[in-house]
Amino acid sequence: MSALYSVADIRKIEQAAAARRPDISLMQQAGKSIAEAAMKLLGTGTEILVLAGPGNNGGDAFHAAHVLAAHQKSVTILLLDSPLANAECRAGLSLAEQAGARIIVGPDIAEVRDKSWHLVIDGLFGIGLSRPIPPDMHELINTVNAMDCPLLAIDVPSGLDADNGNVVGSYGAAIHASHTLTFIGDKPGLHTADGRDHAGRIEVNDLGIDASLYPDPTLFLIDPAMFIHALAPRKHNSHKGSHGSVSVGGGAEGMTGAVILAARAALQCGAGKVFAGFLYAPPAYDYAHPELMCRRAADLDLSNSIAVVGPGLGTDEAARALLTTALRAGSPLVLDADALNLLSQDGSLQAMLNERNPQAIITPHPLEAARLLQKSNREVQQNRIATARTLATKFNAIAILKGSGTVIAKPDGTVAINPTGNPSLATGGTGDVLAGVCGALLAQHMPPWEAALAAVWIHGKAGEVMAERLGGQIGLCASELIPAIRSELNRLTSLKSLR
């Protein structure tokens, strides 16, 4: 299980470590670690450009430059500002210069552009950045981002908010790193919102800080270890009733495919029986999976099955009546799509959701989350972690806020960010599939929290598998995703049975 830490947490850990080990410089340790990572990325190359700001991030870069120059690498430091923040930063710059590093003061674009670099190290701004990178530096950022050599970011790519993963400022800029070496603890902003596009491959170095100085985490990066214990290898002596029933309700006119996708996902992820409920005129059967039992949604028995309500539901009175029935039923519940839009419009439905036991799983995308919280889509995306927490507490539910680095929260404030997935999943119907997977796992007796973690992680992993199989991330259809999800679920369940 991989913990994530906010900037405030990192600052406290750093201060406690410095007080406990005053004779050991964390900055020098960081510099050595950066140099070691740089040497691996360099290979046989020699030309290194170090971008350094005036703060501690720049200080780390100076100490790395010192080590690299001492190893006979050709190091150029582009120092963007002065005076430097503290004596340790100044000492690091002096050591680098003594070891042979060349110093350039100011954002000299021509100097950067006119040379072939084998590696760029980003030490401009660290986790303390609160203002956008100024416009006069955008050309430098864009020039560096366009280079074809490895780009190693120190702690966090400059311009990226370490807590929420957004590029700082509406018109800000940020480094697109190929690799990020982050210190003390992993940062949530590296894994959600813009973080996945900017951080590249992430490595965490704790600088040898004692584990006792870390607070108990409430924020995690999802790992199968968080849910694999709840997967259930099948007993030979079982039958379809052993694996639960799922009823999918939705499918208003013109949107019946959403129900089919969710129901097929539930079926292929192990639910013993799956009912596909359509608001109007159900088809006689699903030609691809005649195992699905097609019904009018109003005829579904939601008290004796896991209910997945919302795919293609619409928002008319019939839709509201179905949602009301599902909320009153005592069985586990997954709410998606238009079920969430109906909730956003009706306080009485929200009260029913709040009072439910067991807690429901809700699966909004950012715009649905914005409606639920009466905010703008931009406000939701500005802090995805806080948004997911608010959704979970407001609705007393497990909240899955979909997007790049999907965020899952439960009402006690615990949050997990999903590291799997890619843009191939950004297509219609993949959310319906996810809802169906959640329903199937609940039907097989997984607790809601573990079911949400597993569904999101496996769904994302299947997207990665399919992108590799298709040779790219363009054109994946949601229905193609389902067999890959089934395979990944079986793989993990097999691992559980071997333990």
BAKEVO-125147 format. One record per residue (C-alpha): residue number from 1; residue in three letters; x, y, z. Coordinates in nm, 3 decimals, m for minus. Layout:
N
   n res       u       v       w
 NUM ALA       X       Y       Z
...
***
This chain:
499
   n res       u       v       w
   1 MET   0.000   0.000   0.000
   2 SER   0.153   0.328  m0.112
   3 ALA   0.079   0.634   0.100
   4 LEU   0.052   0.983  m0.045
   5 TYR   0.132   1.300   0.150
   6 SER   0.021   1.659   0.117
   7 VAL   0.269   1.945   0.100
   8 ALA   0.179   2.037   0.460
   9 ASP   0.259   1.682   0.571
  10 ILE   0.590   1.683   0.384
  11 ARG   0.693   2.011   0.546
  12 LYS   0.625   1.872   0.895
  13 ILE   0.817   1.551   0.823
  14 GLU   1.107   1.751   0.680
  15 GLN   1.125   1.977   0.986
  16 ALA   1.112   1.684   1.226
  17 ALA   1.387   1.502   1.035
  18 ALA   1.610   1.809   1.029
  19 ALA   1.567   1.854   1.406
  20 ARG   1.650   1.492   1.473
  21 ARG   1.954   1.483   1.239
  22 PRO   2.100   1.837   1.237
  23 ASP   2.438   1.710   1.116
  24 ILE   2.296   1.549   0.802
  25 SER   2.181   1.775   0.519
  26 LEU   1.866   1.655   0.346
  27 MET   1.953   1.884   0.056
  28 GLN   2.290   1.717   0.005
  29 GLN   2.127   1.373   0.027
  30 ALA   1.871   1.479  m0.231
  31 GLY   2.144   1.611  m0.457
  32 LYS   2.329   1.280  m0.444
  33 SER   2.009   1.088  m0.524
  34 ILE   1.933   1.318  m0.817
  35 ALA   2.284   1.269  m0.954
  36 GLU   2.249   0.891  m0.929
  37 ALA   1.918   0.901  m1.116
  38 ALA   2.069   1.134  m1.375
  39 MET   2.362   0.900  m1.438
  40 LYS   2.120   0.616  m1.516
  41 LEU   1.924   0.830  m1.759
  42 LEU   2.237   0.969  m1.926
  43 GLY   2.381   0.641  m2.041
  44 THR   2.685   0.736  m2.246
  45 GLY   2.577   1.101  m2.273
  46 THR   2.764   1.387  m2.111
  47 GLU   2.582   1.716  m2.178
  48 ILE   2.351   1.810  m1.890
  49 LEU   2.138   2.123  m1.856
  50 VAL   2.032   2.202  m1.500
  51 LEU   1.745   2.449  m1.460
  52 ALA   1.766   2.601  m1.113
  53 GLY   1.547   2.842  m0.925
  54 PRO   1.645   3.036  m0.613
  55 GLY   1.470   2.811  m0.358
  56 ASN   1.538   2.472  m0.204
  57 ASN   1.447   2.294  m0.526
  58 GLY   1.730   2.485  m0.692
  59 GLY   1.953   2.397  m0.397
  60 ASP   1.890   2.027  m0.459
  61 ALA   1.980   2.087  m0.824
  62 PHE   2.307   2.262  m0.733
  63 HIS   2.419   1.972  m0.516
  64 ALA   2.329   1.728  m0.794
  65 ALA   2.526   1.942  m1.041
  66 HIS   2.825   1.933  m0.808
  67 VAL   2.823   1.550  m0.799
  68 LEU   2.774   1.522  m1.175
  69 ALA   3.048   1.771  m1.258
  70 ALA   3.280   1.588  m1.018
  71 HIS   3.213   1.276  m1.228
  72 GLN   3.341   1.456  m1.536
  73 LYS   3.001   1.534  m1.687
  74 SER   2.959   1.856  m1.880
  75 VAL   2.712   2.049  m1.664
  76 THR   2.554   2.383  m1.745
  77 ILE   2.341   2.549  m1.476
  78 LEU   2.079   2.796  m1.594
  79 LEU   2.015   3.007  m1.284
  80 LEU   1.695   3.201  m1.325
  81 ASP   1.703   3.428  m1.025
  82 SER   1.911   3.556  m0.737
  83 PRO   1.975   3.603  m0.452
  84 LEU   1.948   3.242  m0.346
  85 ALA   1.718   3.143  m0.062
  86 ASN   1.972   3.034   0.196
  87 ALA   2.333   2.956   0.275
  88 GLU   2.299   2.589   0.184
  89 CYS   2.178   2.680  m0.164
  90 ARG   2.468   2.922  m0.205
  91 ALA   2.712   2.656  m0.084
  92 GLY   2.572   2.406  m0.336
  93 LEU   2.613   2.652  m0.623
  94 SER   2.968   2.729  m0.516
  95 LEU   3.058   2.359  m0.498
  96 ALA   2.911   2.299  m0.844
  97 GLU   3.109   2.588  m0.989
  98 GLN   3.430   2.466  m0.824
  99 ALA   3.371   2.120  m0.975
 100 GLY   3.354   2.272  m1.322
 101 ALA   2.986   2.342  m1.382
 102 ARG   2.920   2.639  m1.610
 103 ILE   2.679   2.903  m1.477
 104 ILE   2.440   3.109  m1.689
 105 VAL   2.224   3.368  m1.516
 106 GLY   1.884   3.445  m1.666
 107 PRO   1.655   3.257  m1.905
 108 ASP   1.889   3.256  m2.206
 109 ILE   1.671   3.078  m2.462
 110 ALA   1.932   3.084  m2.737
 111 GLU   2.185   2.915  m2.510
 112 VAL   1.933   2.643  m2.433
 113 ARG   1.805   2.596  m2.786
 114 ASP   2.135   2.596  m2.971
 115 LYS   2.293   2.301  m2.798
 116 SER   2.219   1.929  m2.803
 117 TRP   2.153   1.812  m2.448
 118 HIS   2.160   1.454  m2.330
 119 LEU   1.963   1.530  m2.013
 120 VAL   1.774   1.820  m1.859
 121 ILE   1.723   1.842  m1.482
 122 ASP   1.430   2.056  m1.367
 123 GLY   1.506   2.230  m1.038
 124 LEU   1.313   2.551  m1.103
 125 PHE   1.024   2.534  m0.857
 126 GLY   0.928   2.268  m0.606
 127 ILE   0.628   2.181  m0.394
 128 GLY   0.598   2.530  m0.251
 129 LEU   0.493   2.695  m0.580
 130 SER   0.174   2.896  m0.525
 131 ARG   0.180   3.133  m0.822
 132 PRO   0.180   3.055  m1.193
 133 ILE   0.513   3.044  m1.372
 134 PRO   0.541   3.397  m1.515
 135 PRO   0.479   3.452  m1.888
 136 ASP   0.839   3.555  m1.953
 137 MET   0.945   3.200  m1.863
 138 HIS   0.694   3.021  m2.083
 139 GLU   0.925   3.019  m2.382
 140 LEU   1.194   2.847  m2.178
 141 ILE   0.945   2.587  m2.049
 142 ASN   0.813   2.522  m2.400
 143 THR   1.165   2.494  m2.541
 144 VAL   1.268   2.239  m2.281
 145 ASN   0.944   2.043  m2.319
 146 ALA   1.010   2.011  m2.692
 147 MET   1.350   1.845  m2.644
 148 ASP   1.386   1.475  m2.721
 149 CYS   1.624   1.397  m2.434
 150 PRO   1.515   1.269  m2.089
 151 LEU   1.382   1.540  m1.858
 152 LEU   1.422   1.467  m1.486
 153 ALA   1.203   1.673  m1.251
 154 ILE   1.310   1.721  m0.890
 155 ASP   1.028   1.648  m0.643
 156 VAL   0.751   1.773  m0.874
 157 PRO   0.758   1.910  m1.231
 158 SER   0.790   2.287  m1.209
 159 GLY   0.453   2.454  m1.247
 160 LEU   0.251   2.158  m1.119
 161 ASP   0.061   2.177  m0.790
 162 ALA   0.186   1.889  m0.576
 163 ASP  m0.142   1.862  m0.384
 164 ASN  m0.409   1.875  m0.655
 165 GLY  m0.223   1.792  m0.977
 166 ASN  m0.323   2.104  m1.169
 167 VAL  m0.091   2.333  m1.359
 168 VAL  m0.078   2.637  m1.133
 169 GLY  m0.279   2.926  m1.277
 170 SER  m0.532   2.942  m1.559
 171 TYR  m0.262   3.044  m1.805
 172 GLY   0.031   2.879  m1.634
 173 ALA   0.294   2.650  m1.779
 174 ALA   0.461   2.338  m1.645
 175 ILE   0.746   2.103  m1.722
 176 HIS   0.660   1.781  m1.905
 177 ALA   0.902   1.547  m1.733
 178 SER   0.990   1.202  m1.859
 179 HIS   1.090   1.112  m1.503
 180 THR   1.019   1.260  m1.159
 181 LEU   1.228   1.188  m0.851
 182 THR   1.017   1.293  m0.556
 183 PHE   1.145   1.313  m0.200
 184 ILE   1.031   1.213   0.150
 185 GLY   0.691   1.086   0.032
 186 ASP   0.483   1.049  m0.282
 187 LYS   0.261   1.345  m0.373
 188 PRO  m0.105   1.316  m0.478
 189 GLY  m0.067   1.580  m0.749
 190 LEU   0.168   1.355  m0.943
 191 HIS  m0.113   1.105  m0.996
 192 THR  m0.430   1.297  m1.081
 193 ALA  m0.558   1.584  m1.299
 194 ASP  m0.261   1.717  m1.505
 195 GLY  m0.014   1.515  m1.300
 196 ARG  m0.023   1.205  m1.517
 197 ASP   0.065   1.415  m1.824
 198 HIS   0.353   1.599  m1.657
 199 ALA   0.524   1.366  m1.411
 200 GLY   0.633   1.078  m1.633
 201 ARG   0.782   0.782  m1.451
 202 ILE   0.782   0.848  m1.076
 203 GLU   1.038   0.732  m0.824
 204 VAL   1.010   0.804  m0.451
 205 ASN   1.316   0.849  m0.227
 206 ASP   1.249   0.889   0.145
 207 LEU   1.602   1.022   0.211
 208 GLY   1.636   0.772   0.492
 209 ILE   1.388   0.951   0.716
 210 ASP   1.263   0.740   1.004
 211 ALA   0.914   0.600   0.950
 212 SER   0.809   0.718   1.298
 213 LEU   0.817   1.079   1.175
 214 TYR   0.541   1.018   0.921
 215 PRO   0.177   1.083   1.015
 216 ASP  m0.082   0.810   0.969
 217 PRO  m0.185   0.848   0.604
 218 THR  m0.541   0.904   0.487
 219 LEU  m0.447   0.925   0.120
 220 PHE  m0.323   0.632  m0.085
 221 LEU  m0.228   0.518  m0.432
 222 ILE  m0.439   0.213  m0.512
 223 ASP  m0.251  m0.114  m0.514
 224 PRO  m0.411  m0.459  m0.550
 225 ALA  m0.295  m0.533  m0.195
 226 MET  m0.574  m0.298  m0.082
 227 PHE  m0.849  m0.520  m0.222
 228 ILE  m0.712  m0.861  m0.321
 229 HIS  m0.801  m1.003   0.022
 230 ALA  m1.167  m0.945  m0.061
 231 LEU  m1.161  m1.136  m0.391
 232 ALA  m1.321  m1.477  m0.354
 233 PRO  m1.176  m1.780  m0.533
 234 ARG  m1.470  m1.999  m0.624
 235 LYS  m1.562  m2.314  m0.439
 236 HIS  m1.629  m2.617  m0.653
 237 ASN  m1.950  m2.672  m0.458
 238 SER  m2.125  m2.357  m0.579
 239 HIS  m2.411  m2.255  m0.808
 240 LYS  m2.534  m1.939  m0.977
 241 GLY  m2.703  m1.825  m0.658
 242 SER  m2.368  m1.837  m0.480
 243 HIS  m2.243  m1.545  m0.685
 244 GLY  m2.530  m1.304  m0.646
 245 SER  m2.765  m1.121  m0.876
 246 VAL  m2.731  m0.781  m1.039
 247 SER  m3.018  m0.572  m1.172
 248 VAL  m2.923  m0.288  m1.406
 249 GLY  m3.188  m0.018  m1.443
 250 GLY  m3.188   0.254  m1.708
 251 GLY  m3.208   0.250  m2.084
 252 ALA  m3.447   0.527  m2.178
 253 GLU  m3.530   0.561  m2.546
 254 GLY  m3.213   0.601  m2.752
 255 MET  m2.989   0.497  m2.463
 256 THR  m3.057   0.126  m2.427
 257 GLY  m2.695   0.045  m2.510
 258 ALA  m2.585   0.183  m2.173
 259 VAL  m2.785  m0.083  m1.988
 260 ILE  m2.650  m0.356  m2.217
 261 LEU  m2.291  m0.248  m2.152
 262 ALA  m2.333  m0.237  m1.774
 263 ALA  m2.520  m0.569  m1.771
 264 ARG  m2.263  m0.744  m1.990
 265 ALA  m1.986  m0.616  m1.764
 266 ALA  m2.166  m0.749  m1.457
 267 LEU  m2.219  m1.084  m1.627
 268 GLN  m1.860  m1.126  m1.744
 269 CYS  m1.724  m1.016  m1.407
 270 GLY  m1.890  m1.305  m1.231
 271 ALA  m2.242  m1.216  m1.117
 272 GLY  m2.449  m1.536  m1.107
 273 LYS  m2.758  m1.377  m1.263
 274 VAL  m2.794  m1.043  m1.438
 275 PHE  m3.119  m0.864  m1.516
 276 ALA  m3.117  m0.582  m1.771
 277 GLY  m3.400  m0.341  m1.694
 278 PHE  m3.519  m0.092  m1.956
 279 LEU  m3.737   0.204  m1.877
 280 TYR  m3.945   0.142  m2.189
 281 ALA  m3.987  m0.147  m2.436
 282 PRO  m3.718  m0.397  m2.338
 283 PRO  m3.566  m0.605  m2.617
 284 ALA  m3.655  m0.973  m2.623
 285 TYR  m3.292  m1.062  m2.549
 286 ASP  m2.932  m0.950  m2.598
 287 TYR  m2.816  m1.121  m2.917
 288 ALA  m2.451  m1.126  m2.801
 289 HIS  m2.534  m1.246  m2.450
 290 PRO  m2.871  m1.417  m2.435
 291 GLU  m2.781  m1.508  m2.076
 292 LEU  m2.898  m1.158  m1.980
 293 MET  m3.260  m1.145  m1.870
 294 CYS  m3.428  m0.840  m2.022
 295 ARG  m3.714  m0.681  m1.830
 296 ARG  m3.905  m0.360  m1.794
 297 ALA  m3.715  m0.163  m1.531
 298 ALA  m4.029  m0.121  m1.323
 299 ASP  m4.051  m0.500  m1.292
 300 LEU  m3.701  m0.548  m1.148
 301 ASP  m3.682  m0.690  m0.795
 302 LEU  m3.431  m0.445  m0.648
 303 SER  m3.468  m0.581  m0.297
 304 ASN  m3.311  m0.916  m0.381
 305 SER  m3.023  m0.814  m0.605
 306 ILE  m2.748  m0.560  m0.634
 307 ALA  m2.898  m0.256  m0.808
 308 VAL  m2.701  m0.061  m1.067
 309 VAL  m2.917   0.238  m1.156
 310 GLY  m2.849   0.521  m1.398
 311 PRO  m2.693   0.401  m1.726
 312 GLY  m2.897   0.571  m1.998
 313 LEU  m3.174   0.636  m1.744
 314 GLY  m3.294   0.980  m1.846
 315 THR  m3.453   1.219  m1.599
 316 ASP  m3.828   1.189  m1.651
 317 GLU  m4.085   1.076  m1.394
 318 ALA  m4.041   0.708  m1.474
 319 ALA  m3.668   0.747  m1.416
 320 ARG  m3.727   0.921  m1.085
 321 ALA  m3.967   0.648  m0.975
 322 LEU  m3.707   0.378  m1.049
 323 LEU  m3.439   0.566  m0.856
 324 THR  m3.674   0.612  m0.561
 325 THR  m3.746   0.238  m0.554
 326 ALA  m3.373   0.160  m0.563
 327 LEU  m3.296   0.401  m0.281
 328 ARG  m3.569   0.249  m0.063
 329 ALA  m3.450  m0.106  m0.125
 330 GLY  m3.211  m0.239   0.136
 331 SER  m2.966  m0.404  m0.100
 332 PRO  m2.625  m0.265  m0.207
 333 LEU  m2.653   0.003  m0.473
 334 VAL  m2.444   0.160  m0.750
 335 LEU  m2.558   0.497  m0.885
 336 ASP  m2.425   0.627  m1.215
 337 ALA  m2.503   0.879  m1.489
 338 ASP  m2.860   1.010  m1.487
 339 ALA  m2.927   0.869  m1.141
 340 LEU  m2.674   1.124  m1.022
 341 ASN  m2.832   1.401  m1.229
 342 LEU  m3.169   1.324  m1.070
 343 LEU  m3.008   1.332  m0.725
 344 SER  m2.859   1.673  m0.796
 345 GLN  m3.210   1.812  m0.856
 346 ASP  m3.394   1.662  m0.559
 347 GLY  m3.316   1.707  m0.190
 348 SER  m3.555   1.428  m0.087
 349 LEU  m3.364   1.177  m0.299
 350 GLN  m3.041   1.300  m0.145
 351 ALA  m3.182   1.246   0.203
 352 MET  m3.278   0.890   0.114
 353 LEU  m2.927   0.823  m0.012
 354 ASN  m2.777   0.965   0.307
 355 GLU  m2.985   0.736   0.525
 356 ARG  m2.902   0.415   0.341
 357 ASN  m2.723   0.122   0.497
 358 PRO  m2.520  m0.023   0.332
 359 GLN  m2.358   0.280   0.176
 360 ALA  m2.405   0.317  m0.197
 361 ILE  m2.129   0.358  m0.453
 362 ILE  m2.167   0.670  m0.668
 363 THR  m1.963   0.709  m0.987
 364 PRO  m1.975   1.069  m1.116
 365 HIS  m1.760   1.214  m1.387
 366 PRO  m1.652   1.576  m1.315
 367 LEU  m1.958   1.741  m1.470
 368 GLU  m2.194   1.516  m1.275
 369 ALA  m1.995   1.591  m0.959
 370 ALA  m2.031   1.962  m1.032
 371 ARG  m2.408   1.925  m1.054
 372 LEU  m2.423   1.726  m0.732
 373 LEU  m2.224   1.991  m0.544
 374 GLN  m2.369   2.292  m0.729
 375 LYS  m2.026   2.396  m0.847
 376 SER  m1.864   2.454  m1.183
 377 ASN  m1.675   2.182  m1.362
 378 ARG  m1.362   2.396  m1.322
 379 GLU  m1.408   2.414  m0.945
 380 VAL  m1.439   2.036  m0.929
 381 GLN  m1.123   1.981  m1.130
 382 GLN  m0.927   2.242  m0.933
 383 ASN  m0.920   2.003  m0.639
 384 ARG  m1.033   1.655  m0.729
 385 ILE  m0.933   1.509  m0.393
 386 ALA  m1.134   1.761  m0.192
 387 THR  m1.427   1.716  m0.430
 388 ALA  m1.429   1.337  m0.384
 389 ARG  m1.415   1.378  m0.006
 390 THR  m1.704   1.624  m0.014
 391 LEU  m1.912   1.391  m0.230
 392 ALA  m1.850   1.100   0.007
 393 THR  m1.939   1.293   0.321
 394 LYS  m2.235   1.483   0.174
 395 PHE  m2.402   1.172   0.037
 396 ASN  m2.275   0.914   0.288
 397 ALA  m2.146   0.704   0.000
 398 ILE  m1.831   0.564  m0.156
 399 ALA  m1.756   0.828  m0.419
 400 ILE  m1.568   0.744  m0.740
 401 LEU  m1.472   1.070  m0.912
 402 LYS  m1.374   0.956  m1.258
 403 GLY  m1.103   1.110  m1.472
 404 SER  m0.726   1.107  m1.508
 405 GLY  m0.619   0.960  m1.176
 406 THR  m0.968   0.857  m1.064
 407 VAL  m1.020   0.953  m0.699
 408 ILE  m1.215   0.730  m0.461
 409 ALA  m1.327   0.856  m0.120
 410 LYS  m1.528   0.724   0.170
 411 PRO  m1.717   0.928   0.430
 412 ASP  m1.446   0.902   0.697
 413 GLY  m1.212   1.104   0.474
 414 THR  m0.996   0.820   0.343
 415 VAL  m0.902   0.875  m0.021
 416 ALA  m0.735   0.658  m0.283
 417 ILE  m0.608   0.760  m0.628
 418 ASN  m0.599   0.511  m0.912
 419 PRO  m0.267   0.474  m1.098
 420 THR  m0.399   0.256  m1.383
 421 GLY  m0.571   0.357  m1.705
 422 ASN  m0.500   0.578  m2.003
 423 PRO  m0.684   0.802  m2.254
 424 SER  m0.823   0.500  m2.440
 425 LEU  m1.091   0.497  m2.169
 426 ALA  m1.208   0.847  m2.264
 427 THR  m1.492   0.720  m2.480
 428 GLY  m1.866   0.670  m2.442
 429 GLY  m1.979   0.367  m2.246
 430 THR  m1.670   0.297  m2.036
 431 GLY  m1.844   0.450  m1.735
 432 ASP  m2.140   0.215  m1.784
 433 VAL  m1.895  m0.075  m1.791
 434 LEU  m1.735   0.045  m1.467
 435 ALA  m2.075   0.063  m1.297
 436 GLY  m2.147  m0.294  m1.404
 437 VAL  m1.813  m0.414  m1.268
 438 CYS  m1.890  m0.250  m0.932
 439 GLY  m2.226  m0.428  m0.926
 440 ALA  m2.071  m0.766  m1.004
 441 LEU  m1.813  m0.736  m0.726
 442 LEU  m2.078  m0.632  m0.475
 443 ALA  m2.287  m0.930  m0.581
 444 GLN  m1.990  m1.154  m0.498
 445 HIS  m1.990  m1.016  m0.143
 446 MET  m1.709  m0.762  m0.166
 447 PRO  m1.753  m0.470   0.077
 448 PRO  m1.832  m0.141  m0.104
 449 TRP  m1.489   0.017  m0.041
 450 GLU  m1.292  m0.281  m0.168
 451 ALA  m1.537  m0.327  m0.458
 452 ALA  m1.485   0.033  m0.567
 453 LEU  m1.105   0.007  m0.541
 454 ALA  m1.096  m0.321  m0.732
 455 ALA  m1.338  m0.211  m1.003
 456 VAL  m1.151   0.110  m1.077
 457 TRP  m0.804  m0.046  m1.069
 458 ILE  m0.902  m0.343  m1.288
 459 HIS  m1.099  m0.122  m1.528
 460 GLY  m0.793   0.099  m1.576
 461 LYS  m0.558  m0.197  m1.611
 462 ALA  m0.780  m0.344  m1.880
 463 GLY  m0.755  m0.013  m2.067
 464 GLU  m0.376  m0.044  m2.060
 465 VAL  m0.391  m0.404  m2.182
 466 MET  m0.625  m0.314  m2.467
 467 ALA  m0.419  m0.014  m2.576
 468 GLU  m0.114  m0.236  m2.602
 469 ARG  m0.313  m0.499  m2.790
 470 LEU  m0.456  m0.242  m3.034
 471 GLY  m0.122  m0.070  m3.085
 472 GLY  m0.237   0.263  m2.941
 473 GLN  m0.493   0.450  m2.733
 474 ILE  m0.727   0.560  m3.012
 475 GLY  m1.052   0.389  m3.099
 476 LEU  m1.111   0.149  m2.810
 477 CYS  m1.482   0.070  m2.776
 478 ALA  m1.634   0.017  m2.432
 479 SER  m1.765  m0.327  m2.525
 480 GLU  m1.412  m0.437  m2.618
 481 LEU  m1.297  m0.354  m2.268
 482 ILE  m1.517  m0.609  m2.092
 483 PRO  m1.327  m0.931  m2.180
 484 ALA  m0.999  m0.767  m2.075
 485 ILE  m1.156  m0.673  m1.739
 486 ARG  m1.269  m1.033  m1.696
 487 SER  m0.917  m1.161  m1.767
 488 GLU  m0.760  m0.922  m1.518
 489 LEU  m1.015  m1.009  m1.251
 490 ASN  m0.941  m1.378  m1.301
 491 ARG  m0.568  m1.315  m1.287
 492 LEU  m0.591  m1.133  m0.955
 493 THR  m0.830  m1.391  m0.811
 494 SER  m0.584  m1.665  m0.908
 495 LEU  m0.309  m1.478  m0.725
 496 LYS  m0.533  m1.462  m0.418
 497 SER  m0.588  m1.838  m0.430
 498 LEU  m0.213  m1.896  m0.435
 499 ARG  m0.157  m1.704  m0.112
***
